[in-house]
Amino acid sequence: MTDIQLAAIRFETDDVDALLRDVAAALTAERLAVRGVLQSRGQVSGDCHCADMDLTSIGTGQVFRISQPLGNGSRGCRLDPGALAECSAHLEAELAAGADLLILNRFGRGESEGRGFRDLIFTALARGVPVLTAVRPTYADAWAAFGGGAATDLPMHRDAVCDWAHRAMAVRHAA
């Protein structure tokens, strides 16, 4: 049995969002209190070359548009920090109401720089709630530093991810 309560699916070009949706659906079907957010992207429109990004709460279905329009021709980061903070507050309230597992769409740039869902991850772990996320190679070093040896990496495989989640939740419930 593992006592690792923090894990990330390593991905590069694979559809990690579909995998996270599948994992959330499978665990929710087992009547587990899975909380967190799943990412989806809209269509690319205009000259911005970027698609809208939404996060959907697994527990409530509430949608948070986390991208902001920066204008035609924009190529920079379009993340809306206000929307992300609103989403984080929503998830913190869900954690307070009870959760078996927290799924977060990414450990990315914001988390690497000490922002984003970083505080929410600490809150979940402090409550004994295992956390599952996904990380690209670009942020692998920041992930390793953040985890400090207390995190594990998972493959892009539904059964392996669900097995980790079951073990992590068993440790939580045994404590």
C-alpha positions as CSV (number, residue, x, y, z in Angstrom):
1,M,0.0,0.0,0.0
2,T,1.3,3.5,-0.7
3,D,1.3,6.5,1.5
4,I,1.9,8.9,-1.4
5,Q,-1.1,11.3,-1.4
6,L,0.1,13.5,-4.3
7,A,0.4,12.3,-7.9
8,A,0.7,13.6,-11.4
9,I,0.1,12.1,-14.7
10,R,3.0,12.8,-17.0
11,F,1.9,13.8,-20.5
12,E,3.2,15.6,-23.5
13,T,0.8,15.5,-26.5
14,D,-1.7,12.9,-25.2
15,D,-5.2,13.9,-24.3
16,V,-4.8,14.0,-20.6
17,D,-8.1,15.8,-20.2
18,A,-10.0,12.8,-21.6
19,L,-8.1,10.5,-19.2
20,L,-8.9,12.7,-16.2
21,R,-12.6,12.8,-17.2
22,D,-12.5,9.0,-17.5
23,V,-10.9,8.6,-14.1
24,A,-13.3,11.1,-12.4
25,A,-16.3,9.3,-14.0
26,A,-15.1,5.8,-12.9
27,L,-14.4,6.9,-9.3
28,T,-17.6,8.9,-9.1
29,A,-19.6,5.8,-10.3
30,E,-18.2,4.1,-7.2
31,R,-19.9,6.7,-5.1
32,L,-16.6,8.3,-4.1
33,A,-16.6,12.0,-3.4
34,V,-14.4,13.2,-6.2
35,R,-13.9,16.9,-6.3
36,G,-11.8,19.2,-8.5
37,V,-11.9,20.5,-12.1
38,L,-11.6,19.2,-15.6
39,Q,-10.4,21.4,-18.4
40,S,-12.0,21.8,-21.8
41,R,-11.1,24.1,-24.7
42,G,-13.3,25.8,-27.1
43,Q,-12.7,26.6,-30.8
44,V,-9.9,28.9,-31.9
45,S,-11.5,32.2,-33.0
46,G,-10.2,35.2,-34.8
47,D,-6.5,36.0,-35.1
48,C,-5.6,35.2,-31.5
49,H,-4.6,31.6,-32.2
50,C,-5.8,30.6,-28.8
51,A,-8.9,28.6,-27.7
52,D,-11.0,29.6,-24.7
53,M,-10.2,27.5,-21.7
54,D,-12.9,26.4,-19.2
55,L,-12.6,24.4,-16.0
56,T,-15.7,22.5,-14.9
57,S,-16.2,21.5,-11.3
58,I,-16.5,17.7,-11.0
59,G,-18.8,18.1,-7.9
60,T,-21.2,20.8,-9.1
61,G,-20.8,21.2,-12.8
62,Q,-20.1,24.9,-12.4
63,V,-18.0,26.2,-15.3
64,F,-15.2,28.7,-14.9
65,R,-13.8,30.5,-18.0
66,I,-10.1,30.8,-17.0
67,S,-8.9,32.4,-20.2
68,Q,-9.3,36.1,-21.0
69,P,-9.3,37.8,-24.4
70,L,-6.1,39.8,-24.9
71,G,-7.0,40.9,-28.4
72,N,-6.3,39.8,-32.0
73,G,-2.7,38.7,-32.6
74,S,-2.0,38.0,-29.0
75,R,0.3,35.1,-28.3
76,G,1.0,35.5,-24.6
77,C,-0.6,33.7,-21.7
78,R,-4.3,34.4,-21.5
79,L,-4.9,32.9,-18.1
80,D,-7.3,35.0,-16.0
81,P,-6.0,35.0,-12.4
82,G,-9.3,36.3,-11.0
83,A,-11.3,33.5,-12.5
84,L,-8.7,31.0,-11.3
85,A,-9.0,32.5,-7.8
86,E,-12.8,32.2,-7.9
87,C,-12.5,28.6,-9.0
88,S,-10.0,27.8,-6.2
89,A,-12.3,29.3,-3.6
90,H,-15.2,27.2,-5.0
91,L,-13.0,24.1,-4.7
92,E,-11.9,24.9,-1.2
93,A,-15.6,25.1,-0.1
94,E,-16.1,21.7,-1.8
95,L,-13.2,20.3,0.2
96,A,-14.6,21.6,3.4
97,A,-17.9,19.8,2.6
98,G,-16.0,16.5,2.2
99,A,-14.0,14.9,-0.5
100,D,-12.2,11.5,-1.1
101,L,-10.0,12.8,-3.9
102,L,-9.1,16.2,-5.5
103,I,-8.4,16.2,-9.2
104,L,-6.8,19.3,-10.7
105,N,-6.4,19.7,-14.4
106,R,-2.7,20.8,-14.4
107,F,0.3,21.6,-12.4
108,G,1.5,24.3,-14.8
109,R,3.1,27.7,-15.0
110,G,1.1,29.3,-12.2
111,E,1.8,26.5,-9.8
112,S,5.5,26.4,-10.8
113,E,5.7,30.1,-9.9
114,G,3.9,29.7,-6.5
115,R,0.4,30.7,-7.7
116,G,-2.5,28.9,-9.4
117,F,-3.8,25.9,-7.4
118,R,-0.7,25.6,-5.2
119,D,-2.4,26.7,-2.0
120,L,-5.4,24.5,-2.8
121,I,-3.1,21.5,-3.1
122,F,-1.6,22.2,0.3
123,T,-5.1,22.6,1.8
124,A,-6.3,19.3,0.4
125,L,-3.2,17.5,1.7
126,A,-3.5,19.1,5.1
127,R,-7.1,17.7,5.2
128,G,-5.8,14.3,4.2
129,V,-7.4,14.4,0.7
130,P,-5.2,12.8,-2.0
131,V,-4.5,15.1,-5.0
132,L,-4.2,14.0,-8.6
133,T,-3.0,16.4,-11.3
134,A,-1.2,16.3,-14.7
135,V,2.1,17.8,-15.6
136,R,3.9,18.5,-18.9
137,P,7.7,18.0,-19.3
138,T,8.1,21.8,-19.3
139,Y,7.1,21.9,-15.6
140,A,8.7,18.5,-14.5
141,D,11.5,20.1,-12.5
142,A,9.1,22.5,-10.7
143,W,6.8,19.5,-10.0
144,A,9.7,17.5,-8.6
145,A,10.7,20.5,-6.4
146,F,7.1,21.0,-5.2
147,G,6.6,17.4,-4.4
148,G,9.9,17.2,-2.5
149,G,10.0,13.4,-2.8
150,A,6.5,13.1,-1.5
151,A,4.8,12.9,-4.9
152,T,4.6,10.2,-7.5
153,D,4.4,10.2,-11.3
154,L,1.7,8.1,-13.0
155,P,1.5,6.9,-16.6
156,M,-1.2,7.8,-19.1
157,H,-3.2,4.7,-18.3
158,R,-6.7,4.8,-16.7
159,D,-6.2,1.6,-14.6
160,A,-2.9,2.7,-13.2
161,V,-4.3,6.1,-12.2
162,C,-7.4,4.5,-10.6
163,D,-5.3,2.0,-8.8
164,W,-3.2,4.8,-7.3
165,A,-6.3,6.7,-6.3
166,H,-7.8,3.6,-4.6
167,R,-4.6,3.0,-2.6
168,A,-4.3,6.7,-1.7
169,M,-7.9,6.8,-0.5
170,A,-7.4,3.6,1.5
171,V,-4.5,5.1,3.3
172,R,-6.6,8.2,4.1
173,H,-9.5,6.2,5.4
174,A,-7.2,3.9,7.5
175,A,-5.7,6.9,9.2
